[in-house]
């Protein structure tokens, strides 16, 4: 399985840092797709990036990364591939959900059929929210991907690493959302 990331002009430094981290961690080479420059607003921007990945990967399943999704362990991609195969659904996402602050993150594995399931031009919620609202039975959920935007007790306070490292589950092989890439050492 291939790990994929779309490199937008506004995230070049962060994407490059993540790619180098994956190489140093266990030799994983991430497929980089250069954003085609189409200017759209959120959530269409994110959906457009996923569509670019679908176009580049064809029918092959792939692990979707973003600059704030940090692999944590040697063999992380292989662990995701094994779990995806075992669970047997077209899409695999994190088992974490934190309503009302966020329902789910888009970091996960997308099989070839996912390109036919997720429409272009989603104008609300992003594709991850759309998936949960519209095709949840076609999604498997895993603890290997840990998703949390931050501490939700008094609003949303983004995680800061290494300070918050203790909140990462032992079974997690990738963590999303490390906004400042503090898990990269």
C-alpha positions as CSV (number, residue, x, y, z in Angstrom):
1,X,0.0,0.0,0.0
2,X,1.1,3.5,-0.8
3,X,1.0,6.5,1.6
4,X,-0.2,9.6,-0.3
5,X,-0.1,13.3,0.5
6,X,-1.1,16.4,-1.6
7,X,1.4,19.2,-1.4
8,X,-0.2,22.6,-1.4
9,X,1.8,25.7,-1.9
10,X,0.9,26.9,1.6
11,X,2.2,23.7,3.2
12,X,5.4,22.9,1.4
13,X,7.6,23.1,4.5
14,X,5.3,21.0,6.6
15,X,4.8,18.3,3.9
16,X,8.6,18.1,3.3
17,X,9.1,17.7,7.1
18,X,6.5,14.9,7.2
19,X,8.0,13.1,4.2
20,X,11.5,13.2,5.8
21,X,10.1,11.9,9.1
22,X,8.5,8.9,7.3
23,X,11.9,8.1,5.6
24,X,13.8,8.4,8.9
25,X,11.2,6.4,10.9
26,X,11.2,3.3,8.8
27,X,12.1,4.1,5.2
28,X,8.5,4.7,4.0
29,X,8.4,6.7,0.8
30,X,5.3,8.9,0.6
31,X,3.8,9.6,-2.8
32,X,3.6,13.4,-3.2
33,X,1.0,14.9,-5.4
34,X,1.5,18.5,-6.2
35,X,-1.7,20.4,-5.8
36,X,-3.0,21.5,-9.1
37,X,-3.5,25.1,-7.9
38,X,-7.2,25.2,-8.2
39,X,-8.3,27.9,-5.7
40,X,-11.3,26.8,-3.7
41,X,-12.4,27.4,-0.1
42,X,-12.8,24.8,2.7
43,X,-14.3,22.2,2.6
44,X,-14.1,22.0,-1.2
45,X,-10.3,22.5,-1.0
46,X,-9.8,19.4,1.0
47,X,-12.3,17.4,-1.1
48,X,-10.5,18.5,-4.2
49,X,-7.1,17.3,-2.8
50,X,-8.7,13.9,-2.1
51,X,-10.0,13.8,-5.7
52,X,-6.4,14.5,-6.9
53,X,-5.2,11.5,-4.9
54,X,-8.0,9.3,-6.3
55,X,-6.9,10.3,-9.8
56,X,-3.3,9.6,-9.1
57,X,-3.9,6.2,-7.4
58,X,-6.6,4.8,-9.8
59,X,-8.0,1.6,-8.3
60,X,-5.2,1.1,-5.8
61,X,-6.0,1.5,-2.1
62,X,-3.9,4.2,-0.3
63,X,-3.3,5.7,3.1
64,X,-4.2,9.4,3.1
65,X,-1.9,11.7,5.0
66,X,-2.0,15.4,5.9
67,X,0.9,17.5,7.3
68,X,-0.6,17.2,10.8
69,X,-0.9,13.3,10.7
70,X,2.2,11.9,12.2
71,X,3.3,8.3,11.9
72,X,4.5,7.1,15.3
73,X,5.9,3.6,14.9
74,X,8.2,1.6,12.6
75,X,5.9,-0.5,10.3
76,X,2.9,2.0,10.6
77,X,1.9,1.7,7.0
78,X,2.1,-2.1,7.0
79,X,0.0,-2.1,10.2
80,X,-2.7,0.0,8.5
81,X,-2.6,-2.2,5.4
82,X,-3.1,-5.4,7.5
83,X,-6.0,-3.8,9.5
84,X,-7.6,-2.5,6.3
85,X,-7.5,-5.9,4.7
86,X,-8.7,-7.6,7.8
87,X,-11.7,-5.3,8.3
88,X,-12.6,-5.5,4.6
89,X,-14.5,-2.3,3.9
90,X,-13.7,0.3,1.2
91,X,-12.8,3.0,3.7
92,X,-11.0,2.8,7.0
93,X,-10.9,5.8,9.4
94,X,-10.1,6.4,13.1
95,X,-12.4,5.1,15.7
96,X,-12.3,8.4,17.5
97,X,-15.1,10.9,17.4
98,X,-15.5,14.1,19.5
99,X,-18.9,15.7,18.8
100,X,-19.8,18.5,18.7
101,X,-16.3,19.7,18.1
102,X,-15.4,17.2,15.4
103,X,-17.0,14.0,14.2
104,X,-14.1,12.3,12.5
105,X,-10.9,13.0,10.7
106,X,-10.2,12.1,7.1
107,X,-6.9,10.4,7.8
108,X,-7.2,6.7,6.8
109,X,-7.2,4.2,4.0
110,X,-9.3,4.6,0.9
111,X,-9.8,1.7,-1.5
112,X,-10.3,2.1,-5.2
113,X,-14.1,2.0,-5.0
114,X,-14.0,5.0,-2.6
115,X,-13.5,7.3,-5.6
116,X,-17.0,6.3,-6.8
117,X,-18.6,6.6,-3.4
118,X,-17.3,10.1,-2.4
119,X,-18.7,12.8,-4.7
120,X,-16.8,15.8,-6.0
121,X,-17.7,19.3,-4.8
122,X,-18.9,18.5,-1.2
123,X,-19.9,21.9,0.0
124,X,-20.5,21.2,3.7
125,X,-18.7,19.2,6.4
126,X,-15.8,18.0,4.3
127,X,-15.6,14.5,2.8
128,X,-15.0,12.9,6.2
129,X,-18.2,14.3,7.7
130,X,-20.1,13.5,4.5
131,X,-18.9,9.9,4.7
132,X,-20.2,9.5,8.3
133,X,-23.5,11.0,7.4
134,X,-24.0,9.2,4.1
135,X,-22.1,5.9,3.8
136,X,-21.1,4.9,7.3
137,X,-21.9,1.2,6.8
138,X,-19.1,1.1,4.2
139,X,-16.5,2.4,6.7
140,X,-14.4,0.4,9.1
141,X,-13.0,2.1,12.2
142,X,-9.7,1.4,13.8
143,X,-7.8,2.4,17.0
144,X,-4.5,2.3,15.0
145,X,-5.3,5.9,13.8
146,X,-5.8,8.2,16.8
147,X,-7.7,11.4,16.0
148,X,-8.1,14.4,18.3
149,X,-7.9,18.1,17.5
150,X,-7.2,19.0,21.1
151,X,-8.5,19.2,24.6
152,X,-12.2,19.7,24.4
153,X,-13.0,20.5,28.1
154,X,-13.1,24.3,27.7
155,X,-13.7,24.8,24.0
156,X,-10.9,23.5,21.8
157,X,-7.3,23.8,22.9
158,X,-4.9,22.3,20.3
159,X,-2.6,19.5,21.4
160,X,1.0,20.6,22.0
161,X,3.7,17.9,21.8
162,X,5.8,16.7,23.4
163,X,3.8,18.0,26.4
164,X,0.6,16.0,25.5
165,X,2.5,12.8,24.5
166,X,1.0,10.8,27.3
167,X,-2.5,11.0,25.8
168,X,-1.4,8.9,22.8
169,X,-2.7,5.3,23.0
170,X,-0.1,2.5,22.9
171,X,-1.8,0.8,19.9
172,X,-1.8,4.0,17.8
173,X,0.5,3.9,14.7
174,X,-0.5,7.4,13.5
175,X,-1.7,10.5,15.3
176,X,-3.9,13.2,13.8
177,X,-3.8,16.2,14.6
178,X,-0.4,17.4,15.5
179,X,-0.8,20.9,14.1
180,X,2.7,22.0,15.0
181,X,4.4,18.7,14.1
182,X,5.8,18.4,17.6
183,X,5.8,14.6,17.4
184,X,8.4,14.7,14.7
185,X,11.8,14.4,16.4
